[in-house]
Amino acid sequence: MDTPLNGRLHDDIESLVSAASVPMLIADYTPIITRYEGLTVEEIALRLKDEDELLECLRLPLQLGASKEWALLYGFPYEDQCPDLVARHFSEEAYPELRQHMIEQFLAPFRGVSSIKSEHSAPTLAGDVIVRSHWKASMWNDTPDYSRIVIVDLDISDLREMERSLEEAVEATAMIAHELRNPLAAVVGFNSILLSDWDALDEGTRFDLVTEIGKQLKDVSALLDDFLAGSQDSIHVDNVRVSMSDIIETFDLSDVVIEADPGLRVLGDAMRIRQVVRNLLRNADRYGGPRVVLRTQAREGRVAIQVLDDGAGVSPDILGRLFEPYSPGRHTGSLGLGLSVSRGLARQMNGELRYFREGPWTVFELELGAG
């Protein structure tokens, strides 16, 4: 297309791309028009479904100028053709949205479209990133000029990661609020009964209510411990000798079968070991079967602290994300939070937290160094 700008075209484009602080490419799409001249939009779209045809079209637009940021993102283009990074890594399976975006670009001149926006995963020199792409044809006498296409690709991977983190934080806050409401409501209810009916209650009932209040407050404390631990990138732990008797004696194990050797010693932080074991016992009580066992196994240089229950085990649909933070279990609750935090604490103590099935038993195992 002849315009008064043709004489200054090269200088204008060089000035534009050198001033750009974003990945920008200016390209001539007239070779696309020439290739498909005389065909309908439907016929062109049908041909572009063939991957070889699409890859050929990716090489047709003529590069008129590219900013330094574009070169940093995709590499320096070959002379007289668009960057072939996309072409060399292109496949429908890996980049379906990018594939569709490129097809829309090639169909634009035949549809009279002057602007296209897209968001998709794209291959770059730094690997796959999420790109927000703006494709714009300049206008001349109210007609799109496809010989001067301006393409700006913005890497918004960090933005999407921030949005994901924010969504997780909101979800986590809602889960914590839900988890805290149940035990606190119980505490308020039991306390109200004690205050209003103290004289009418016998001593045994009062004792039971006070005991239940204590249990509910322990749940609140445990949940807050997990939440605070999970919200920190790292937690200080002391890897010292800890006796299993110091761990076992801190729990109410009246309903738990004890197969643990209190004489064993492990290397770790006593408070954090108790936090992990408490989470495992809590999960067994809330989600497992009626029989719960606390067991220890001495190994060469290691000690395994296991909590077993005779329940059905973890549902297959959540098994792959069992230790992810705020991943809900088979029932509502903070199963994912407790296990995620517990695994993190185990690894900070040079240990590991595992889940497996052993015959009819569900087993969660905290393995630490022997003391």
C-alpha positions in Angstrom: 0.0 0.0 0.0 1.5 3.4 -1.1 1.4 6.1 1.6 3.3 9.3 2.2 5.2 7.5 4.9 7.0 5.2 2.6 10.1 7.4 2.2 10.6 7.7 6.0 9.4 4.1 6.8 12.8 2.7 7.9 13.7 5.7 10.0 10.3 5.9 11.6 10.3 2.2 12.6 13.9 2.3 13.9 12.9 5.3 16.0 9.8 3.6 17.3 11.4 0.3 18.3 14.5 1.9 19.8 12.3 4.0 22.1 10.1 1.0 23.1 10.7 -0.4 26.6 8.6 -3.5 26.0 8.9 -6.5 23.7 7.8 -5.0 20.4 7.9 -6.3 16.8 6.8 -4.5 13.7 6.1 -6.8 10.8 4.7 -6.8 7.2 1.9 -9.3 6.8 1.4 -8.7 3.1 3.1 -12.0 2.2 0.2 -13.8 4.0 -2.3 -11.9 1.8 -0.3 -12.8 -1.3 -0.2 -16.5 -0.3 -4.0 -16.8 0.2 -5.2 -14.3 -2.4 -8.5 -15.4 -3.9 -9.4 -17.8 -1.1 -12.3 -17.4 1.3 -11.8 -17.1 5.0 -13.2 -20.6 5.5 -10.8 -22.0 3.0 -7.8 -20.3 4.6 -8.9 -21.5 8.1 -9.2 -25.0 6.8 -5.7 -24.9 5.3 -4.2 -23.5 8.5 -5.4 -26.5 10.5 -2.6 -28.4 8.9 0.5 -27.9 11.1 3.0 -27.8 8.2 0.9 -25.1 6.6 0.8 -23.1 9.8 4.5 -23.4 10.4 5.2 -22.2 6.8 3.0 -19.1 7.5 4.9 -18.3 10.7 7.9 -17.7 8.5 6.2 -15.4 6.0 5.7 -12.1 7.8 8.6 -9.8 7.1 10.4 -8.2 10.1 10.6 -4.5 9.8 12.0 -3.8 13.3 12.2 -5.3 16.8 13.0 -3.8 20.2 15.8 -5.0 22.4 13.2 -6.4 24.8 11.7 -8.5 22.0 15.2 -9.9 21.2 15.7 -10.7 24.9 12.4 -12.5 25.0 12.6 -14.4 21.8 16.1 -14.0 20.5 17.4 -12.0 17.6 15.2 -12.7 14.5 16.7 -13.9 11.3 17.1 -11.3 8.6 14.0 -10.8 6.5 11.8 -13.1 8.5 10.0 -13.2 11.8 11.6 -14.9 14.8 11.3 -18.7 14.3 11.4 -19.6 18.0 7.7 -20.2 18.0 8.0 -22.3 14.8 10.8 -24.4 16.2 8.9 -25.2 19.4 5.3 -25.1 18.0 2.8 -27.9 18.6 -0.9 -28.0 19.0 -0.6 -30.1 22.1 1.8 -27.9 23.9 0.5 -24.5 23.0 -3.2 -24.7 21.8 -4.0 -21.1 22.8 -0.9 -19.8 21.0 -1.8 -21.8 17.9 -5.3 -20.4 17.8 -3.9 -16.9 18.3 -1.5 -17.3 15.3 -4.4 -18.5 13.1 -6.5 -15.5 14.1 -3.5 -13.2 13.1 -3.3 -14.8 9.7 -7.0 -14.6 9.1 -7.2 -11.0 10.2 -6.4 -9.4 6.8 -9.2 -11.4 5.2 -11.7 -10.4 7.9 -10.7 -6.8 7.9 -9.7 -7.0 11.6 -7.3 -4.4 12.8 -6.7 -5.4 16.4 -6.3 -8.8 18.3 -5.6 -9.4 21.9 -4.7 -12.8 23.4 -3.3 -14.3 26.6 -1.5 -17.6 26.3 1.6 -19.7 27.2 4.5 -19.1 24.8 8.0 -20.6 24.4 10.8 -18.0 25.0 14.5 -18.1 25.6 13.8 -18.3 29.3 11.3 -21.2 28.9 7.5 -21.1 28.8 6.0 -17.9 30.0 2.4 -16.4 30.1 2.2 -13.7 27.5 -0.4 -11.1 26.9 -0.2 -10.3 23.2 -1.4 -7.2 21.4 -1.5 -7.3 17.6 -2.4 -4.0 15.9 -2.6 -2.9 12.3 -2.0 0.8 11.7 -4.9 2.6 10.0 -4.8 4.7 6.8 -7.9 6.4 5.5 -10.0 4.2 7.9 -8.4 1.1 6.3 -6.1 -1.4 8.2 -2.6 -1.3 6.8 -1.3 -4.9 7.1 2.2 -3.9 6.0 2.8 -2.3 9.3 1.7 -4.6 12.1 2.7 -3.7 15.6 3.0 -6.7 18.0 3.6 -6.2 21.7 4.1 -9.3 23.9 4.1 -8.7 27.7 5.4 -11.4 30.0 2.7 -11.5 32.8 3.9 -14.7 34.4 4.8 -12.9 37.7 1.4 -11.1 37.6 -0.4 -14.4 37.3 1.7 -15.9 40.1 0.8 -13.0 42.4 -2.9 -13.4 41.6 -2.6 -17.1 42.4 -0.9 -16.4 45.7 -3.5 -13.9 46.5 -6.3 -16.3 45.7 -4.6 -18.9 47.9 -4.3 -16.4 50.8 -8.0 -15.5 50.6 -8.9 -19.2 50.5 -6.6 -20.0 53.4 -8.1 -17.2 55.5 -11.6 -18.4 54.8 -10.6 -22.0 55.7 -9.0 -20.8 59.0 -12.1 -18.8 59.9 -14.3 -21.8 59.3 -12.0 -24.1 61.3 -11.8 -21.7 64.2 -15.5 -21.1 64.3 -16.4 -24.7 65.3 -14.2 -25.1 68.4 -14.8 -21.5 69.5 -18.6 -22.0 69.2 -18.3 -25.1 71.4 -16.2 -23.2 73.9 -18.8 -20.4 74.1 -21.6 -22.9 74.4 -20.1 -25.0 77.1 -19.0 -21.8 79.0 -22.6 -20.5 78.8 -23.9 -23.7 80.3 -21.4 -23.5 83.1 -22.3 -19.9 83.9 -26.0 -20.3 83.8 -26.5 -23.8 85.3 -23.5 -24.1 87.6 -25.5 -24.9 90.7 -27.8 -27.3 88.9 -24.9 -29.3 87.5 -23.2 -32.1 89.4 -19.5 -32.2 89.8 -18.9 -34.8 87.1 -20.8 -32.8 84.5 -18.9 -29.7 85.4 -15.6 -31.6 85.0 -16.7 -33.0 81.6 -17.6 -29.6 80.3 -14.4 -28.0 81.5 -12.4 -30.9 80.0 -14.2 -30.4 76.7 -13.5 -26.7 76.7 -9.8 -27.5 77.2 -9.9 -30.0 74.2 -11.5 -27.4 72.0 -9.0 -24.7 72.9 -6.2 -27.2 72.2 -7.7 -27.6 68.7 -7.7 -23.8 68.3 -4.1 -23.6 69.5 -3.0 -26.4 67.2 -4.7 -24.8 64.2 -3.0 -21.4 64.9 0.3 -23.1 65.3 -0.1 -24.8 61.8 -1.3 -21.5 60.2 1.6 -19.5 61.7 4.1 -22.2 60.7 2.7 -22.5 57.2 2.8 -18.7 56.6 6.6 -18.5 57.1 9.2 -19.4 54.5 11.3 -21.1 57.1 11.1 -21.8 60.8 14.0 -22.2 63.2 14.4 -25.7 64.5 16.9 -27.2 67.0 18.2 -30.6 66.0 19.1 -32.0 69.4 18.5 -35.4 71.1 14.9 -35.8 72.1 13.6 -38.8 74.1 10.4 -40.4 72.8 9.1 -40.4 76.4 9.1 -36.6 76.2 7.0 -36.8 73.1 4.5 -39.5 74.2 3.8 -38.0 77.6 2.4 -34.8 76.2 -0.6 -36.4 74.5 -3.8 -37.9 75.8 -3.4 -41.4 74.4 -6.3 -43.1 76.3 -7.9 -44.2 73.0 -4.6 -45.0 71.2 -2.8 -48.3 71.2 0.9 -47.6 72.2 3.5 -49.6 70.4 6.2 -47.0 70.9 9.5 -47.5 72.7 9.8 -44.5 75.1 13.5 -45.2 75.4 14.3 -44.3 71.8 15.9 -41.0 71.0 15.5 -38.9 67.8 17.3 -35.9 66.5 15.0 -32.9 66.1 13.1 -30.1 67.8 10.9 -31.4 70.6 8.2 -28.8 70.2 8.1 -29.3 66.4 8.1 -33.1 66.7 5.1 -32.8 69.1 3.4 -30.5 66.6 3.8 -33.1 63.8 2.7 -36.1 65.9 -0.2 -34.1 67.2 -1.3 -33.4 63.6 -1.1 -37.1 62.7 -3.1 -38.1 65.7 -5.7 -35.5 65.1 -6.0 -36.5 61.5 -6.4 -40.2 62.5 -9.0 -39.3 65.0 -11.0 -37.1 62.6 -10.6 -38.9 59.3 -9.4 -42.5 60.1 -10.9 -45.6 61.5 -11.8 -46.4 65.1 -8.5 -48.1 65.9 -5.5 -45.8 66.2 -1.9 -47.0 66.9 1.2 -45.0 67.8 4.2 -47.0 66.8 8.0 -46.5 66.6 10.5 -48.4 64.5 14.3 -48.2 65.0 16.3 -48.4 61.7 19.9 -48.1 60.9 20.7 -44.5 61.9 17.0 -43.5 61.7 13.8 -43.7 63.8 10.3 -43.9 62.3 7.4 -42.5 64.4 4.2 -43.9 62.9 0.5 -43.2 63.4 -1.8 -45.9 62.0 -5.5 -46.2 61.8 -7.8 -48.9 60.3 -9.8 -46.5 58.1 -10.2 -46.6 54.3 -7.2 -44.4 53.7 -6.8 -41.3 51.6 -9.2 -40.8 48.7 -7.4 -41.3 45.4 -8.7 -38.0 44.1 -6.6 -36.1 46.6 -3.7 -38.4 47.0 -1.5 -36.4 44.5 -2.1 -33.1 46.5 -2.2 -34.6 50.0 0.8 -32.6 51.2 -0.1 -29.3 49.5 -1.1 -26.4 51.7 -4.8 -25.9 52.2 -5.8 -29.0 50.3 -9.1 -30.3 51.7 -9.4 -33.9 52.6 -12.2 -36.4 52.3 -14.2 -34.3 54.8 -14.2 -30.6 55.5 -11.3 -29.5 57.7 -7.6 -28.5 57.7 -6.1 -31.9 56.7 -4.0 -30.3 53.9 -2.8 -27.5 56.1 -1.6 -29.8 58.9 0.1 -32.3 56.7 1.8 -29.6 54.5 3.2 -27.9 57.6 4.2 -31.2 59.1 6.1 -32.3 56.1 7.9 -28.9 56.0 8.8 -29.3 59.6 10.0 -32.8 59.1 12.3 -31.8 56.3 13.7 -28.9 58.3 14.7 -31.5 60.9 16.5 -33.5 58.2 13.6 -36.0 58.2 10.6 -36.9 56.0 6.9 -37.4 56.3 5.3 -40.1 54.3 1.9 -41.7 53.7 1.3 -45.3 52.6 -1.0 -48.3 53.2 0.1 -51.3 55.1 -2.5 -54.1 54.7 -5.7 -52.7 56.3 -3.9 -49.8 57.9 -3.4 -46.2 56.9 0.1 -45.1 57.9 1.6 -41.7 58.3 5.3 -41.9 59.1 7.6 -39.3 60.5 11.2 -40.4 60.0 14.0 -38.7 61.8 17.6 -39.3 62.5 18.4 -41.5 65.5 19.7 -39.8 68.6 
